[in-house]
Amino acid sequence: MAEISIIVPIYNAENYLFQCLESLSDQLFKDIEIICVDDSSTDSSSTILAKAASRDKRIKIYTQSENRGVEIARHKGLLEARGKYIMFCDADDWYEPEMCQEMYNVMELGGVDLAICKTSVFKEGDKEHLYNYSYFDFAIGGIENINIALINNINTVLWNKIFRRDIIEKHNITFPEFKDIRLGWDEFFVLEYMLVSKKIFFLDKVLHNYRVRNDSLTGDMYCKVSKNYEDVWNGLEKFYNILFSKSLLNDEVMEFFLSKYSYKTKHYFDFLPSLEDRIKALNDTREFLENVAKTQASALEFKDKYLRSLLMMTYDYMMRNKSVVSEGEDKEEKEV
């Protein structure tokens, strides 16, 4: 059994996959398995995978019969993983040679449930890495107790972290096979893992390289916002249901969840393209928060205050787009 399982979801990554796999095969720490899940690629990714596996027997290939998305590919990888520790790497990213060794050493100190390293951001087309990208930076170092304040101020990506498989399996932390969620569950995976963990180690070394691509599902997170707000709303609601079903929603966690809900939905709400989308989002939000308030008393005050803020944002939108709204009303009158 390998000490570390590295899960690599792959879809049409022919331009980057060789560099990714080479960086994993060349790790100074050798006791690893590289679990590659090909999500039914239509380019030459499968050929590149086969060649890499012929050179490195630690590479294991699993091919999905149809394209099901990055989260389900990661779910498949977790099911196949046998390592003591779990790491993730996207097919267009790459590790520094010492990454697995450094992360493994930290986890073996004892009492560490999660370790995180620094990452460099490489934007496609740029010649230089942006080493100090603030989202991936952290001011503290060494071992820390995990609490809500810390969770609320930590990046929630998968690929600059190492996880304990026994914690994942004990608490059944995974990537659910929800057909109506196309991206974003990596954040909820990390959040749930931290909620059931005690100690985290901040490793002050740049060991991971993240490539921002214009055509990538995960790589466009800095360039544009999801056009389908339902991805965000559905994800948050399903995450709440999981926390509730696992009895993780004490008052502190509930306050944290509502804060996260407010931040994410307001951010996406302001990008909704039409008044109809905003009205639908308002109704969806009201229905969800009313259901939450039935079992979580702390949600009652939040619900009314938050819905008022969304209504104000809708009013501001209508004032900024008077011509668009009036045109829609004229169209409705003509149809009548």
N, C-alpha and C positions, 0 to 999 in steps of 0.2 A: 504493500500500500504506500502510495506517495505521501509525502508530508504536506505538499501544497497542490491543490487542484486549481488550475487557471482556466476560467470559462471564457470562451471567445465566440460571441454571436457574429455570424457572417451573412451579409447579403450584398451581392454585387460590389465587392471590394477589390477587384482585380488590380487596381492601380496602387493599392497600399498593403495588401495582404502579405506579400513577401517580406517587407520590412518588419511588419508586426510579428510574424512567425519566427523570423530570424532572430529578433530581439528576445523572444521567449526561449528559443533553443539555445541561445548563447548565454543564458543566465549562469552566473558563477555558482549559484546554488542548483545542484543537479537533480535533487530528489523531488521532481515535480511531474505532474501529468498535465497535458495541454488538451483541454476538451473543446473541440471545434464543432459548433453547430451551424451547419449550412442551411440557411432558411430558404431553400429552393432558389438559389442564385441562377440567373440567366446569362451571366458572363462567364469568364474563364476561372472564376474563383475555385470551382471544384477541381480543376486541373492543377492549380497552384497548390491546393490542399493535398492532393494525392502525391505530388512530387515531394512536398515537405514531409509527409508522413513516411515516405519510403526512405528518407534520410534520417528521420528521428522517430524512433518507435514510441516515444512518449506522447506523440501526437495522436489523438483519437478523434475520428471523424464520425459525426452523426448528421444525417441528411434528412430534413423534413420534406414530406411529399408535396407540400404546398407552402407558399409564403404566408406565415402566420404572425410575423412581427417580432421585434427584438425581445420583448418581455417573455414571450412563450419560448423563444430560443434559449434565453437564460434559464427559464424554468426547466427545460430539458437538460441543460448542462448541470444544474443542481441535482437532478435526479440521478445522473450518471457519476457525479463526483464521489471520490472515495478518500480524498485527502483529509488530513487532520485540520487543515486550514483551507479557506476559500478565497481566491482572488478573481478579479474580472479584468478583461482587457478588450476594448473595442477593436474591430479589425483594421481601423485606420489609425490607431494609436501605437505606441511602442514603449517598452520598458528600457530603462538604463540597465546595464549588465548586472549591477549589484542590488537591484530592487528586491528580488525574492530573498536574498541572503539577509539584507538589512531588516526587512519586515519580519522574517522568520526569527531572527535573533531577538527582536523586541518582544514578540509573542511568547518566546520561550523563557523570558525573564520570570514568569510566574505571576498570576493575578491580573494579567492583561486580557481583556475581552475583545478589544478592537484597537487597531493601529492605523494611523493615517500619515501619509508623507506629503511633501509638497510636489507640485506639478508645474511643468512649463507648458504654455499655450502657444501653439504654432498655427497661425492663421494662414490658410492656403493662399499662396501668392505673395506673402511677406517673406523676407529673407531672414528675419531675426525672430527668435523666440521672445515671448512676452513673459519673462520669468516672474514678474511681480503682479500678475493679474490678481486683483484684490479678493475675488471670490474664493480662490484656492489657497490664499495665504492665511497664516495664523501667527499670532504674536506669542503664544505660550509654547512651551516645550516640555517634554518628559511626560510622566504619568499624571493623570488627573481623574478625579471622581466625575462620573457622568451624572449630570442633573439637567433640569429643564432649561435653565439659563444657558448652559453650555450647548445643549442640543439646538437651541434656537439661534445659535451663532456659529454653526459649523456647516461647511459645505456638505451636501447630501448626495454627491456622486458616488458611484461604486468603485471606480477604477483606480483610485489612489488610496485604497484601504485593503486590509486583510481581516477576515472574519473567522471565527471558530465554528467549525461545522457542527460540533455538538450543541452549541447554542441555537443555531439555525434549526436543527432537527428537533430539539426539545420543545421549542416554541412554534414549530411549524411555520417558520418565516419563509415566504416564497414569492413567486411572481404568478398571481392567479391568472387563469385562462379566461379573462373577460374579453369578449369579442368587441365590446363597445369602448375599450380603452386601447389606444394605439401607441401611446408613449407616456413616460413619466412615472412609472411605478418604481423605478430605481430609487427615487427619493423616499417613497413610502417604505421600501425594503430597509433602507438605512435607518429611517426614523424608528420603525418598529424594533429593529435590532438594538438600537441604543436604549430604547425604553426598557428593555429586559436585561441590559448589561450594566456593569458597575464601574469598570475601569477602562480608560482610553489612553493610548500613548501617542503623543504628537512628535513625529520624527522630523527634525528640522533639516531635511535633505530633499533636493529635487531628484526624484527617482522615476517619475512618470512623465510621458510626453503626450499631450492632448492636441489633436489636430482638429481645427475648426474648418469644416467643409461646407461649401454652399449647397451641396446636393444631399446632405446627410440628415437623416431623421434626428439624430442626436447632436450633430455638429452645428445645426442652425440655431441653437438655443440663444445665441447672443445677437443674431442678425434679424430675426423676425419672430412673431408670435403665432402660435397655432391659430388657424382660421376657424377651427371648430371648438367653440367654448365648451361643448359637451365633454370633450376629453378631460378638461380640468374639473368641471362639476362632478362628472361621474366618478373620476378617480378619488376626489376628496370624500364623496359620500360612501364609496365602497371601503375606503380606508377607515372612515369612522365606524362602519359596521363591523370591520375586523377588530378594531380596538375594543368596541363594545362587547363583541362575542367572547373576547379573551380576557374580559374584566380588567382592562388596562386603563380605564377612564376614571381615575380619581380626579379631584377638583383641580389639581395642578395640571394634569395632562389635558383635561377638558379646556382649561383656559388657554393652554398652548395650542390645542387643535383649533379653537375658535379664532385665535390670532392668526394661525396659518391659513385658515379658511378665508378670513377677511383679506389678508394680504394678497393671496393668489387670485381670488375671484375678482377683487377690485382691479387688480393689474390687468387681467384679461378682459374684464367688463368694458374697460375704457377703449379697447380695440375692436369691439363688436361693430360690424359694418352697417347695421341698420337699426331702426327703431324697433322693428318686429323682433329682432334678435334680443334686444335689451328687455323688452316686455316678457319674452319667453324666459330669459335668464332670471328676471325678477320673480316670476311665478314659480320657477323651479327652486330658487333660493328660499322663498317663503315656505313652500311645501316641505322642503327638507328641514329647515330650522324649526318649524312647528312640530315636526315629528321628533326632532332631537329634544325639544323643550318638554315633551311628554315624560321623558325619563331623566332628563338632566336639568335641574332647576336653574343652574347657572346660565343656561342658554336663553332664558326668558328675556332678561334685560338686554342681552346682546342682540337678540333677534330684532326687536323693535328699533333699536338704535342703528343696527346695520342696514335694515331695509330702508330706513329713512335716508341713509347716506347714498344707497343705490338709486333711490328716487331722485335725489338731488343731482346725481351724476346724469341721470336720464334727462332731467329738466335742462341741465347745462348743455347736453348734447342737442336737444331740440332747439335751444336758443342759438347754438352755433350753426345749426343746419335748418334754418327756418324754411328756406326754399325747397329743400328736399321733403320736409314734412308736409308743406302746403301742396306740393305737386302730388304727393300720395293721396291727400284728402280730395283734391280735384279729380283724380283718377277714379276714386271710389264713388264720388257723386255722379260721374258720367256713366259708370257701370250700372248704378241704380236707376 
